[in-house]
């Protein structure tokens, strides 16, 4: 089966609210677990999948099944990902990431789970982040399990594909650039330096399961939280939606900050339909939490 890439509401979607009071009140009580999605990184120049101008309108993400079964698919993926990495790897945290880090420093959060693979929460100073779908800056060999740094692979790919510099139509949330087959051309994929096996970014592709231990870690974080705060996720895929359902079934408040309706709205006390950077900065101001305070100061 192909993974769920889109979702259509079965009932009239709620317009959402602009009232930030429920979010501020939940954070003020402390113990809030953050679940973030692609929408928190759009202000860093990384587009989301499903919002206005989202990449799904022009791009189908690579699936695990296609990547592992088809050498041509792997060539297309690595050509596009190699080009995308040049932009993706330079992205910087925005006000939303800095606000989450500030809430954590001030003891208002019990944890952070992110569906993103960009590492921007950590770059902003958040600690103990669970990367639900992995990290694009790490590479794993599917044969021997060896892990390596993405920057090392980028250098190897540069050497193997000198002069490769097509102009991409866009960059996607998974770091994949939009290229035609003609632009991919005869791009050369490099093997694992340990065993010669197939290399894959250490991320959970569409159609691939989140590692069981990581999923259980997230379930435990939900159980221990006072509330679940969803930031910038449509909750279309089950990997994130299941935690919203878990919290709601346990009677824990669920709050969502996302401009568009989400698959989890019916489980939430409120969905705040505001831009994330502005919304979280405003909440931080209400709580007297400085966004750019140095860690440990």
Secondary structure, 3 states (H helix, E strand, C coil): CCCCCCCCCCCCCCCCECCCHHHHHHHHHCCEEEEECHHHHHHHCCCCCCCCCCHHHCCCCCEHHHHHHCHHHHHHHHHHHHHHHHHHCCCCCCHHHHHHHHHHHCCCEEEEEECCCCCHHHHHCCCCEEECCEEEEEEEECCCCCEEEHHHHHHHHHHHCCCCCCCCCCECCCCCECCCHHHHCCCCCCCCCCCCCCEEEEECCECCCCCHHHHHHHHHHHHHCCEEEEECCCCCCHHHHHHHHHHHHCCCEEEEECCCCCCCHHHCCEEECCCHHHHHHHHHHHHCCCCCCCCCC
